[in-house]
Amino acid sequence: MVWMLPSAESGKFWVITAITYVIALGEFPHVVAGSTDAFLLLVSGQIGFWECIAGYLLPTLCGNVIGGTGLFALLAYAQVRREI
């Protein structure tokens, strides 16, 4: 989204809406947004510390890093593929 918004001009709302929709449609968890739920469960005693960290936060962080890197690689390639 960081690379798409500057060139979106008046379509910024639709860029944000489309990307958010795809993430929600695929039910992909996000480490920042989901950490609120994880910490609430931790504080309320419904899950333990290690379950919060190792069962949710670390796997989600790894998935976000891998997915973000892959998405960035695809976007970067799409921008320069004719020049290669």
SULPE-V48189 format. One record per pair of residues at least 6 apart in sequence whose C-alpha atoms are under 8 Angstrom apart, sorted by the first residue. I is the first residue (numbers start at 0). J is the second residue. D is the distance in Angstrom with one decimal. If there is no record, write none. Layout:
BEGIN
i=I j=J d=D
i=I j=J d=D
END
This chain:
BEGIN
i=0 j=14 d=7.5
i=0 j=15 d=7.2
i=0 j=18 d=7.6
i=3 j=14 d=7.5
i=4 j=11 d=5.8
i=4 j=14 d=7.1
i=7 j=14 d=7.4
i=22 j=28 d=7.9
i=28 j=59 d=6.6
i=29 j=59 d=6.6
i=29 j=60 d=7.7
i=29 j=63 d=6.7
i=30 j=56 d=6.2
i=30 j=59 d=5.5
i=30 j=60 d=5.5
i=30 j=63 d=7.1
i=34 j=56 d=6.8
i=37 j=51 d=6.0
i=37 j=55 d=7.3
i=37 j=56 d=7.8
i=38 j=51 d=7.2
i=40 j=46 d=5.8
i=41 j=47 d=5.9
i=41 j=48 d=6.4
i=41 j=51 d=6.6
END
